[in-house]
Amino acid sequence: MHNVRQICRVERRRLVVQGGQVRKREVEVSYAITSAPPERADATQLLHGLRGHWGIENKVHWVRDVTMDEDRC
């Protein structure tokens, strides 16, 4: 792992709302590693890259759900 230049920790917080009231608070923590040095990718750029990855992932699933009618089953 000599190419690892940065490790980042992402913390996502969300409120589960039901009937207009907060029912639960959730915290999810994930980690990522990259070979990009801090000069090439600061914290904002790393976060943008992570969000972009999940945007692509979500679009792929939406297409499958709609095209193959997977939501109905």
Residue frames as qw, qx, qy, qz and C-alpha x, y, z in Angstrom:
[[0.000, 0.885, 0.465, 0.000, 0.00, 0.00, 0.00],
 [0.474, -0.318, 0.040, 0.820, 2.86, 2.40, -0.69],
 [0.120, 0.356, 0.445, 0.813, 0.70, 4.41, -3.14],
 [0.271, -0.778, -0.566, 0.014, -1.78, 5.52, -0.48],
 [0.275, 0.346, -0.103, 0.891, -1.47, 9.29, -0.12],
 [0.317, -0.241, 0.237, -0.887, -4.65, 10.16, 1.78],
 [0.200, -0.354, -0.911, 0.073, -7.30, 8.54, 3.90],
 [0.249, -0.251, 0.030, -0.935, -10.57, 10.31, 4.49],
 [0.006, -0.322, -0.879, 0.351, -13.43, 9.76, 6.88],
 [0.267, -0.274, -0.356, -0.853, -16.95, 10.71, 5.81],
 [0.053, 0.266, 0.805, -0.529, -19.69, 11.07, 8.37],
 [0.259, -0.325, -0.527, -0.742, -23.31, 11.19, 7.19],
 [0.110, 0.206, 0.702, -0.673, -26.05, 12.26, 9.56],
 [0.297, -0.267, -0.570, -0.718, -29.75, 11.95, 8.87],
 [0.384, 0.010, 0.550, -0.742, -33.03, 12.29, 10.67],
 [0.106, -0.276, -0.915, -0.276, -35.76, 9.69, 10.23],
 [0.308, 0.061, 0.209, -0.926, -39.02, 11.64, 10.19],
 [0.142, -0.320, -0.913, -0.209, -42.39, 10.00, 10.53],
 [0.185, -0.770, -0.610, -0.037, -45.66, 11.86, 10.79],
 [0.073, 0.887, 0.002, 0.456, -43.83, 15.16, 10.89],
 [0.565, -0.772, 0.272, -0.103, -41.79, 14.17, 13.96],
 [0.310, 0.604, -0.728, 0.093, -38.17, 13.10, 14.25],
 [0.943, -0.241, -0.084, -0.213, -38.22, 9.42, 15.20],
 [0.886, -0.254, 0.148, 0.358, -34.55, 8.60, 15.02],
 [0.122, 0.900, -0.378, -0.177, -31.16, 10.16, 14.37],
 [0.962, 0.080, 0.157, 0.207, -28.74, 8.05, 12.36],
 [0.046, -0.848, 0.469, 0.240, -25.00, 8.44, 11.84],
 [0.952, 0.234, 0.133, 0.145, -23.09, 6.49, 9.21],
 [0.212, -0.808, 0.460, 0.301, -19.30, 6.59, 8.95],
 [0.916, 0.340, 0.138, 0.164, -17.32, 5.43, 5.94],
 [0.406, -0.673, 0.396, 0.474, -13.69, 5.66, 4.90],
 [0.760, 0.645, 0.050, 0.056, -11.94, 6.08, 1.57],
 [0.586, -0.486, 0.356, 0.542, -8.34, 5.89, 0.44],
 [0.587, 0.807, 0.067, -0.013, -6.71, 7.55, -2.54],
 [0.763, -0.025, 0.132, 0.632, -3.35, 7.82, -4.22],
 [0.217, 0.803, 0.158, 0.532, -3.98, 11.53, -4.98],
 [0.450, -0.088, -0.405, 0.791, -1.74, 13.77, -2.89],
 [0.077, -0.723, -0.489, 0.482, -3.29, 16.67, -0.92],
 [0.074, -0.433, 0.258, 0.861, -1.94, 19.15, -3.50],
 [0.136, -0.054, -0.747, -0.649, -4.10, 17.51, -6.19],
 [0.481, -0.473, -0.633, -0.381, -7.17, 16.68, -4.12],
 [0.093, -0.257, 0.528, -0.804, -8.14, 18.60, -1.01],
 [0.218, 0.204, 0.847, -0.440, -11.02, 17.63, 1.29],
 [0.505, 0.488, 0.157, -0.694, -13.63, 19.40, -0.89],
 [0.474, 0.449, -0.609, -0.451, -12.43, 17.64, -4.04],
 [0.068, 0.092, -0.988, 0.102, -12.38, 14.25, -2.32],
 [0.355, 0.337, 0.660, -0.570, -15.95, 14.73, -1.11],
 [0.527, 0.522, -0.156, -0.653, -17.05, 15.81, -4.59],
 [0.337, 0.338, -0.839, -0.262, -15.49, 12.65, -6.05],
 [0.089, 0.085, 0.946, -0.301, -17.23, 10.42, -3.52],
 [0.451, 0.457, 0.404, -0.651, -20.59, 12.06, -4.15],
 [0.468, 0.501, -0.446, -0.575, -20.07, 11.75, -7.91],
 [0.123, 0.171, -0.975, -0.068, -19.40, 8.03, -7.55],
 [0.216, 0.306, 0.838, -0.397, -22.69, 7.46, -5.72],
 [0.447, 0.519, 0.034, -0.728, -24.55, 9.64, -8.21],
 [0.400, 0.353, -0.730, -0.428, -23.47, 7.29, -10.99],
 [0.032, -0.024, -0.983, 0.179, -24.36, 4.26, -8.89],
 [0.336, 0.401, 0.581, -0.623, -27.84, 5.61, -8.16],
 [0.479, 0.486, -0.256, -0.684, -28.50, 6.43, -11.84],
 [0.269, 0.216, -0.908, -0.240, -27.61, 2.87, -12.86],
 [0.075, 0.219, 0.914, -0.333, -30.06, 1.42, -10.35],
 [0.403, 0.467, 0.257, -0.744, -32.80, 3.83, -11.41],
 [0.446, 0.392, -0.562, -0.576, -32.44, 2.71, -15.03],
 [0.200, 0.038, -0.979, -0.015, -32.62, -0.95, -14.01],
 [0.194, 0.312, 0.724, -0.583, -35.61, -0.32, -11.76],
 [0.466, 0.507, 0.070, -0.722, -37.54, 1.50, -14.47],
 [0.424, 0.416, -0.648, -0.477, -36.48, -0.49, -17.52],
 [0.344, 0.048, -0.938, -0.021, -36.79, -3.93, -15.96],
 [0.593, -0.483, -0.228, -0.603, -39.71, -2.98, -13.73],
 [0.508, 0.061, -0.763, 0.396, -37.84, -4.27, -10.68],
 [0.174, -0.189, 0.431, -0.865, -39.68, -2.04, -8.22],
 [0.717, -0.148, -0.206, -0.649, -42.97, -3.83, -8.81],
 [0.809, -0.069, -0.581, 0.044, -41.63, -7.17, -7.59]]
